[in-house]
């Protein structure tokens, strides 16, 4: 877990507000006992998590693909080739959605807007150095020899987390 206390509070506020403004149907599925707190979520979303990323084409057509996701400081970080279709979509239309699902055990759904952490001109976001350090530790030094990779962070505007058995999920994460 990399989250600070203020980040946990911000994430919990987002989760609560997201569920409050959700439909009655979704609220009936993700009720108190089948939701996770911000701290629980950070505890179970460690390492690399496969994300299904949804972007939109210029014609407004949805597209999904998978990316390696890392949950750092209450936000998803992921990368792709700069020339990939999803990168073109995100450059033009930065709104995106991601889902991380582990069977019936866990579902994390997020809508928001991406920000580039490393621009095509080589300039970096102020938060990039510690994220880069984390990613180098996870993937190794040679993974950054690829010059055409772009990394994004999803700034969430809506987030919900479902679990069928919170106690078991948390115990497995320990």
ZIZI-V946773 format. One record per run of one state. SS is the DSSP state (h for helix, s for strand, l for the rest). FROM is the first residue (numbers start at 1). TO is the last residue. If there is no record, write none. Layout:
BEGIN
<<SS FROM TO> <SS FROM TO>>
END
This chain:
BEGIN
<<l 1 4> <h 5 20> <l 21 23> <h 24 29> <l 30 31> <h 32 34> <s 35 35> <l 36 37> <h 38 44> <l 45 47> <s 48 56> <l 57 61> <s 62 72> <l 73 74> <s 75 81> <l 82 84> <h 85 92> <l 93 94> <s 95 102> <l 103 105> <s 106 116> <l 117 117> <s 118 118> <l 119 123> <s 124 124> <l 125 127> <h 128 139> <l 140 140> <h 141 145> <l 146 148> <s 149 163> <l 164 165> <h 166 173> <l 174 174>>
END
